[in-house]
Amino acid sequence: MYLKRILYVLPLAVLLGAGPAEEFPQAEITNGIVRAKIYLPDAKKGYYRGTRFDWSGNMPELDANGHTYFGQWFRRYDPTLHDAIMGPVEAFSPVGYDEAAVGENFLVIGVGMLAKPEEDRYFFANKYQIVDAGSWKVKKKSSQVEFRHVLKGDAYAYDYTKTVALTQGKAELVLSHTLKNTGKKTIESQVYNHNFFMLDNQPTGPDYVTTLTFEPSGDAGRTAARGRLEGKQILYNKPLERGEHLQFESLVGFSDVAKDYDITIENRKTGAAVRITSDRPLSKLAFWSPATTICPEPFIHVKVEPGETFTWTINYQFYSLKDADR
């Protein structure tokens, strides 16, 4: 098994090079079937200190049933770089950005209050000044980590809890969220999971098959030569090379019920596979994939009035194609 994993790692190791050698605040969880490493939020020493993604749930490693699912998919590391992050990480669209004047603050959940610079529009890849990062508390157990982010303020304020847990006796990861609005203004946002999958560290290409519960339609634009929609599946026409990507900015055809938030990714070469489901319906579905990672991006609409609470759960069931064929 060790030799097998080394062979899997080599193709992307050549593409990506070595990662940062520094140790970061982290936790490891296991249920005896799944093992995962999680980087913890820390404003001074944390692995990720950018302003795009929720700081909780950054997962550089997850092993299940002899397969690996996440890793360093990017070449350049900087703790404030917008996408220097790994695993099933989530990002919220900004709240209050359009209403804020230059120099005033807007909200990004899981990050804090940010200062609005002089710019034409919000852009997720920009580095914004964090004016108020709120407070993080982390509770670690053997098979789960609970993150609590509290942001206080008059207009926008919240109490956000995210639990990353491994289900006992199953090859399953569950992300459970609770967002309580403790401020005076409505919090309305879109949250999506970027799902930076690297199944057995294999480069993306025809060995990967993504299957939905509905027949999607959408335009891959300038990347159309690299992949296609076929029935309920997203397929690659060729192995992707460095500098190439396949992208569907918006796939349509899903319903307004949670059953269509159901996505499977399989690597037909190594047998690694995962199914993703949620208890909330899709509000949007995108797909993005460079040579090193495959990312279905399901969105959920979040709206929380003052004093109210919004919850959502995402489930990951890991399996092997060889086991599924039995």
C-alpha positions, -999 to 999 in steps of 0.1 A, spaced: 0 0 0 29 24 8 44 19 -26 10 23 -42 6 57 -25 41 68 -35 32 61 -72 0 80 -69 17 110 -54 45 113 -80 26 129 -109 13 159 -88 45 161 -68 63 169 -100 36 195 -109 35 212 -76 68 209 -59 73 209 -22 49 226 2 57 249 32 79 232 59 65 253 88 43 236 114 8 252 118 -18 248 146 -36 216 137 -57 186 148 -60 151 137 -92 131 139 -101 95 132 -129 69 136 -107 40 127 -119 40 91 -112 76 81 -83 98 92 -81 135 86 -57 164 94 -73 198 99 -55 232 101 -69 254 128 -78 291 126 -52 314 141 -47 351 131 -10 350 137 2 314 130 -27 298 110 -20 281 77 -48 302 60 -52 339 68 -69 350 36 -102 369 32 -120 346 8 -127 313 26 -141 305 60 -111 298 82 -126 266 97 -123 232 81 -90 236 62 -82 200 55 -48 191 39 -53 153 44 -80 128 45 -75 90 41 -103 64 38 -103 28 28 -68 29 14 -74 61 -7 -65 97 -3 -88 126 -11 -72 160 -4 -38 176 -6 -19 206 -19 -32 213 -53 -16 248 -58 21 256 -65 26 289 -46 19 292 -9 12 324 10 -10 324 41 -29 354 28 -33 341 -7 -70 338 -15 -69 301 -26 -39 287 -7 -63 263 11 -72 226 9 -101 202 14 -139 208 16 -136 245 24 -165 269 22 -168 306 11 -196 331 17 -204 359 -6 -199 393 11 -226 409 31 -232 447 30 -205 453 4 -227 473 -20 -241 495 8 -207 503 23 -188 534 13 -151 534 6 -134 530 40 -165 515 56 -168 478 66 -185 448 51 -189 412 63 -175 379 51 -187 351 73 -160 329 87 -134 358 82 -148 389 99 -154 426 91 -133 438 61 -126 474 50 -139 484 16 -112 499 -6 -116 521 -36 -124 496 -64 -150 490 -91 -164 459 -75 -158 431 -50 -133 405 -63 -127 373 -43 -90 372 -52 -83 406 -38 -66 409 -3 -89 430 20 -79 445 53 -94 426 82 -108 452 106 -124 428 131 -116 391 129 -140 382 158 -130 354 182 -124 317 174 -129 288 199 -120 253 190 -130 221 208 -112 189 197 -123 154 203 -110 121 188 -133 120 159 -145 156 155 -135 193 158 -159 220 166 -152 256 155 -171 286 170 -167 320 155 -183 349 173 -184 384 157 -199 412 178 -212 445 164 -243 467 162 -252 461 125 -237 428 116 -230 402 143 -233 365 146 -225 333 164 -213 307 139 -206 270 148 -191 245 124 -185 209 134 -162 186 113 -171 151 124 -164 115 113 -194 92 117 -187 62 139 -185 29 120 -187 46 86 -164 61 59 -182 93 63 -174 130 70 -201 154 81 -199 192 81 -227 206 104 -233 244 105 -253 267 127 -254 305 120 -272 327 146 -278 363 137 -271 384 168 -270 417 151 -296 442 139 -293 437 101 -304 407 80 -276 384 70 -281 372 34 -254 354 15 -245 325 -8 -222 298 7 -205 273 -15 -181 244 -9 -151 245 -32 -143 208 -27 -107 207 -37 -106 170 -44 -73 152 -53 -84 115 -54 -53 95 -48 -33 125 -60 -42 118 -96 -40 145 -122 -74 154 -137 -85 139 -169 -107 111 -184 -102 88 -154 -125 111 -134 -162 109 -138 -186 134 -120 -222 122 -118 -253 143 -108 -289 133 -101 -302 154 -130 -291 161 -165 -273 194 -164 -269 220 -191 -243 247 -192 -216 263 -213 -179 256 -207 -170 286 -228 -133 287 -239 -126 255 -220 -152 235 -239 -126 214 -259 -114 199 -226 -146 184 -213 -183 179 -219 -217 171 -204 -231 137 -213 -264 127 -197 -260 132 -160 -222 132 -161 -194 157 -164 -165 141 -184 -131 151 -196 -120 149 -232 -83 148 -224 -59 149 -195 -55 185 -184 -20 200 -186 -4 226 -164 -21 260 -172 -53 244 -185 -87 241 -168 -122 230 -174 -150 253 -161 -188 255 -161 -197 287 -144 -233 278 -139 -249 244 -145 -287 243 -145 -314 216 -145 -316 210 -107 -348 214 -87 -355 235 -56 -354 205 -32 -324 190 -14 -324 157 -33 -305 174 -62 -276 183 -40 -262 149 -47 -228 146 -65 -205 117 -69 -169 118 -81 -151 86 -91 -116 79 -103 -119 49 -126 -81 43 -125 -76 40 -87 -111 32 -76 -113 62 -51 -148 77 -50 -170 100 -29 -206 110 -27 -216 145 -15 -252 153 -2 -268 180 18 -300 187 37 -304 221 18 -313 226 -19 -289 240 -44 -291 277 -53 -263 274 -79 -239 247 -92 -205 254 -108 -176 232 -118 -139 241 -120 -109 219 -125 -73 227 -133 -47 198 -138 -44 192 -101 -79 192 -85 -115 185 -94 -141 209 -79 -178 206 -81 -190 238 -64 -225 236 -49 -241 268 -35 -267 272 -8 -287 304 -2 -284 317 34 -308 342 48 -310 349 86 -331 376 101 -320 392 134 -324 368 163 -330 338 140 -308 308 132 -299 290 100 -285 255 98 -272 232 70 -253 199 68 -230 185 41 -222 147 41 -193 130 24 -195 93 19 -161 78 8 -161 45 -10 -140 23 -34 -153 13 -68 -141 -23 -62 -162 -25 -30 -192 -9 -48 -191 -36 -75 -194 -65 -51 
